[in-house]
Amino acid sequence: MTNDFDILIPRPRTIEQTPGVLKVESLGGVTAPENFERFSAALIRNGKAMGIDLAQKGVPVKMVFSADIKVESFEITVTPDEVTIAGGDPAGLFYGAGAFEQLLCVAVNRGIRGAEMPCGKISDSPRFGYRGLMLDSARHFQSVETIKQVLALMARLRLNIFHWHICDSQGFRSESKLFPELNTLAEMTPGFYTAEEIKEICDFAAEHFITVIPEIEMPGHSKGLLALHPELCCDPENPGKEFCLAKPEVRTFLEKLISEFVALFPGSKIIHLGGDEAGTENWDKCPLCQKLMKVKNLSNIRQLENDFMNDMAAFVRSLGLTPVTWFTGSIMESTTIIQAWRTIWELKETLPHGNRMIFSVHDQLYLDYPNTAAEPFENWMPVLCESGVYNTEPYAAWEKEIGDLLLGPETCLWTETVPEHRVIAKLMPRLVAFSETAWCAAMRKEWFNYTRRKEVLEASGWFDIKAL
């Protein structure tokens, strides 16, 4: 057991320890608000895995909602005679139950007999409303079971956005009935997600208070698609990986594809359109692109690309959805969310245009980069160790200037060199460190305190207990 309340990950905003202890053996009787009995059932189930009979009669564990607590926030109060877990909303109650599970697991790390938990009060709320993980399922395909494992891990760490990169040059992984030939794309590993499997994954995510944001790529990252539809590129004899920016049939095709794509994700109000790393070689030589650039009175081909992406973003908005694009240096309409990924300066460059932002700067948050030099990696990849992820500051030096325009951080796992069986190994332990970057107030972060808490939780077996 430990007599220290400061063992939670992510670390809470406030911890108040009071005199007295709770005898863990005496716990029994878990209640939850109406329609949320699954929370109490999960706590009882996970307690059983730790050797605790929370279904017996005894010191009650009461889960309640409180109008005085903010969304996604919770309070845990422990006395010798009662435990109260209060949430500001269902997500907050869910996170509070998960935090109490951590306390339980540490308390019984030597077994149930004689186990004690310190008394006190924990109050917590997230620093950022957007706490994301991007998983690339286009390069290496992952099974539904692996995706669920990732989502369950995210939920335990109070991450709430699953950015799903399922379309790229190497694979188109969402089922298309309009263009079924797209599902034959499988450069590295075969497979695509049927509409039923996507629904299963999205439902599982929703049960864990995670929003799925799907990504469909354009105008680049489309080599496989264009090999099947060369009429959509500038030069059918040399398709490349970029859509033609000038052909009307390209926009017609993409509007149909986007409409079908977003219908698979009815719970998501945001769709990612990619938009990065497009080459200009074919556009530079394309008579149609050059002509359209002159018609629109544009001075260079990147402006035509930006015009194209703004049109696609406008189409997404016409569907009642919010578009996201990776930062390219071009100006997107202000309601488009911009994902910064190359340098922290992209925050400053985006700021004057009023776009909301996501922080995913690669050398701080790309988990395909090696945690140690023992891992396989590309020569250009820097080592990104756990402490590097932990010490990331999403605002950089501009918190007062940026304010609420920064939605939050997102860590990314690209899978060119990551087959399915390595996904969890690549995420851990750096995803744990990221959870504090995404959740904790900056003043509450301290590396050595974090490593102590993580070691306590690891030793208790918490990482081996199934998620709520």
N, C-alpha and C positions, 0 to 999 in steps of 0.2 A: 504494500500500500504506500501511498504518499500523502503527506499532510499539506501538500501544496496544491492550490486550485489552479495555479498557472501552468497547466500542462496541455491546454487545448491548441489545436491547429485547425484553422487560422486562429491567431491570438485575439482574444476579445478586447473590446474597448475598455471596459472597466471590470475589475475583480475585487470584491470586498469579502474578505474571509472573516468569519465571526467565531466566537468560542463554541466549543462542542463538536461532536462527531455524530454521524449517522451510521448505525450498524447496518451494513449492506444485507446481512442475513434477514433482517427484519422487514425489508422491503416486500411489498405485495399489494396488488390491486392497481392497475394502470387504467386510467380513464382518459378519453379524448372527446372533443366536441362531436356532436351529431354529424354524420357523413364523413368523419375523419377517423373512424375506428381503425382504419388500416395503419395509422401511425402507432396506436397502442399495440396492435397485433404485431407489428414489426419490432417494437421495443421488447415485447415479451419474447418473441422468437430469438432475437439477438441476445437477450439476457440469458436465455436457456443455453445458447452456445457458449456462454461464459460460466455456466454453472449456477445461474441465479434464477430462482423461481419467482418471477414477477407476477404470475397468475395466482399465487397464494394470497390469503388475507394477511394484511400487515400494514406497515407504514405506506400510505398511499403515494402514488405518483400521478399528479393531476396535470393534464394538458389542457390549456385554456387559451382563448383569444383575449386580447386586451386592446381597447381603442386608444390607449395611451402609448402604445408601442408602434414604431414606424414599420412600413412594409419591409419584408425580408429580415426583420429584426426580432430579437428574442431576449427573454430574461429567464434565468434559472435560479430558483431560490431553494436552498437546502437547509432544513432544520432537522433535529433529531426525530421529529414527529411527522414531517411531511416534506414532499418535494413538489414544487410547482414549476412547470415549464410553460411560459406564456409567450405567445407569438403575436405579432402585429397583423399577420395574415397567414394563410396556409403555408407559404414558403418559409416564413419566419418560424412557425411552429415546427415544421419539418427540420429546419436547421437546428433549432433548439433541442429537439429529440436526438439528433445526431451528436450534438455537443455533449449531452448528458450521457450518451452511450460511451463517449471517450472517457468521461469521469468514472463510469462504472468499470470499464475495462482496466483502467489503471488501478482502481481500488482493489480489484480481485486478482492482481497479477501474481499473488502467491496462493490463490485459492479463496473460496468463499468463507471458510471458517475464520472468524476473527477479523474479517475485512471491514475497514472503516472508510468513510468518506468525510472530508472536512465540511463543515457548515459554512454557509456564506451565500453571496449573490453574485451572479455573472450577468452583465448587460452587454449586448453586442448588436452591432449593425454594420453593414458593409460600407466601405469607402466609395466604391464604384457600383453603379447599377448594372454595368456591363462587365461580365467576368468570363472571358471566352477561351475556348480551345478550338483550333482548326485542325481537322484531320483530313489528310489527302487519301481518298479511296480510289482515285483515278489511276494513279501509277501502279500501286499494288492494291488489289482488291482485298477487303476484309469481310468476313462472314457477319451475319446478323448478330451472332453470339458475341463476337469480338467487339462490335459496335456497342452492344449493350454493356459489356464489361467496362468499356471506356466511359460510357454515360454514368454507370453506377459509381465509378471512381470519381468522376467530376462532381457528382452530387454529394459524396462524402466530404469533398473539399470545398463545397459551397460555390462551385462554378455554375453559371446559369445560361451560357450561350454555347451551342455546338455549331460551329461554322463547318459545314460539310462540303468539302471540295470533291465533287463527284464527276466532274467533266473536265478533261484536258486532252492534249494531243494523243496520249497513250490509252485513253479509255473513256467511254461515255456510259456511266454506270447507272443512270436512272432509266427505267423502262420508258421507251417511246413507242406508242402505237401508231403515231402519225408517220414516224420515220424509223421503223424497226431495224433497219440496216445499221443504225448507230450502235445498237447493242451487240454487234459483232466485233466492235473495237476492243481489243485486249492485247496490247503489246507485251506486257510483262506477266500478268496473270489473268485468267478468264473470269468472267462473272459480271452480272449486273443485278441491281435490286428491282424486283417486281414492285408494282404499285402496292400490293398487299404487304410486302416486306418493308417498304418505306413507311407505310401507315403504322406497322408494328413498331418500328424504330421511333417514329414521331410520338406515338402514344406512350411508349416507355419513357421517352425524354420528358413528356409533359407530366407524367406521374412523379418524376423527380425534379420538377420545376426548372426544366431546361428547355429553352427555345432553340429550335433548329433553324439555322439560316443556311439555305442551300446556295451553292455557287455554280453558275453556268458561264463558260468562258467565251470572251470575244474581245476585240477582233482577232487577237492572236491565240496561241495555245490551242490551235484547232487543226493540227496536221492530219490526224486520223479522219476527222469528219470531212475535211476537204478532199482527201483521197477518195472518199466515197461520193462526194458531190463537187467535182472539180469545176462545175459551171458556176460555183459561188466564189471562186477566187479570181484574181486578175488575169492569170495566164493558165488555162486548163492543162497546158503541156508541162507546166512547172508550178504545181499547186501551192507549194510552200505550206505555211501554217497560219496565214492571215486571210481573213475574208476580204473581198474587194469592198472598198469603201463607197464605190459609186454605183454599183449595179442595184437597181430597184428590187430585183428578185432576192438579193441578200437580206434586205430588211423584211421583206414579206416572209421569207423562210424563218428568220430569227424571231419575228413576232409570233408566228405559229408555234415555234419550238418553246419560246418563253411561256406562252399561254398554257401549253400542255405541262410544262415543267412545274410552274408555280401551283397548278391545280393539285399536284401530288403532295404539296406542303400547305394545307389550308390553315394550319396553326401559326404559320410564319408571316409576319407583316413586313419582313425585310427580305430582299433577294440580292445576292452578290453577283455582279456582272463581270468580275475579273477586270480586264482593261489594261493589264500591264504587259511589259516585255514584248511588245509587238515590233517586228522588224519592218523597215520601210522599203527594202530593196524592190519588191514587186510593185508597191504603190508608186515608187519613183519612176518606174518604167511603164506604168499603166496609162494609156491614153485617156481612158474614162476618168480615172482619179485625177489626172492632171487637168482635164477639162472642167470637172466639177469644182476643183480648187479655184480655178479662174472665175467660174460662174458665181461662186460664193465670195469672191474677192478676198481669198485667203492667201497669206504670203508663204506658207510652208506646209508640208504634208502632215506634220503633227497637228496643225490646226484643223485639218480635215478629219484626222482621226478623232480629235476632241469633239468636233461637230457630230460625228457619227455616234460617239459614246453618249453625248448629251441627248441625241434623238432616242437612243435605246433606253436611257434612263427615264426620259419623258414617257415612253411607252409603258415602262414599269409603273410609273406614277399613275398612268391612266387606268391601270388595273387595281388601283387603291393600295399599292405597295410602295415601300421606300427602297430606293436603290443604294447599293454600296459599290464603290470601285476602289481598287488599289491606287495609291498615289502615283501619278505620272508626271507631275509638274504642270499639267494643264488645268484650266479652270473649269470645274463642274458646277452646274446649277446648285444653288445654296442648299437645297433640300437633299442633295445626294450626300451620303456619308462617305468620308474619305478614310481609307485605312493606310496609315503611315507604316512603311516597312523597310525603307533603305537607311534613313538617318533620322535622328531626333529633330533635325532642322525642318523636316516636312511638316511638323506641327506649326512652326512659325510661318512657313510659306502658305499653309492652308488658312491660318487664322484670319487674315484680312477679308476672306471671301465668305465667312460666316458658316462654313460647313461644319457639321458635327464630325468628330474624329474618333478613330480607334487606334490604339498604340500597339504596334507589333514589330518594332524595329528588330531586324534580323539577328544582329550580333548580340542581342540581349534576350530574345524570346523565340528563336527558331530551334526547336528541339531535335530536328534532324542533324544539327551540328553535334559533334561528339561531346559527351560528358567527360570522357577521358580519351587519351591518345590510343588506347587499346581497341577502340571501336573502329569499324570500317567507316571511312569518310572520304569525301572528295578533297583534293589537294588545296582547294581554295577556301575550305571551311575552317574557321577558327574553332578552337576548343571553347565550349560554353559550359562551364561547370555549374554545379548547383548554386554556389554562392553568387555567381554572376547573374543568374536568374533572380535570386532572392534580392539582390541589391539594385535591381532595376527600379527606376523612378519614372513612372509613366508621364508625369508632367514635365520631366527634365527640370529646367529652372524657371518655368513659366506658369505656375499654377494660378497666380492672381490674374494673369492676362487671359489664359485659356478658359478657366472656370468650367462651367457646365458644358462647354462645347466638346470637351473630352468625355466620351461616354465611358471609356475604361480600357483596360489592356486585354490583349488576346495573344496567347502563345500558339505557335504553329508547328505541326509535325508533317512535313513533306516526306513522301515515301519512295522517292526514286531509288534509294538504297536501303529501304526498310520494308522487308517482307512482313507478312501478317504476324508471324510468330514473335517478332521483335517489337511490336507496337508498345506493349505495356512496359517492356524493359527500357524503351526509349523515353517513355513518359516519366517513369519513376527513376530517381526521387525528385526530379526537377519540377514535376507538376505540383508536388507538395509545396516546394518553395514558392512557385508561382501563385499558389492560392493565397499566401500572405501578401504578396505584391498586389493582388487583385482585391483583397478583402480588407486588409488592415489599414488603419490610419498610419501615416508615415512615421509618426513619433512612437508608435508601438512596435516598430520593427527593429530587431537587434539580432544579428547573426548568431552569436553564441547562445543567446537565450533560445532562439529557434532550434538550433541543433540539439540542445538539451531536451527540449520538449519532444522533438521528433524521436530521439533515442528512447525516451520514456515510453512513448506510444508504441514504438517498434518492439521494445522489450515486453510490453504488456500483451502483444498479439493483436492490437487493434486493427492493423492493416490486413489481418487474416480473417476478420469477422465480416460477414456479408453486409452489404449496404442496406440501409433502411429502405 
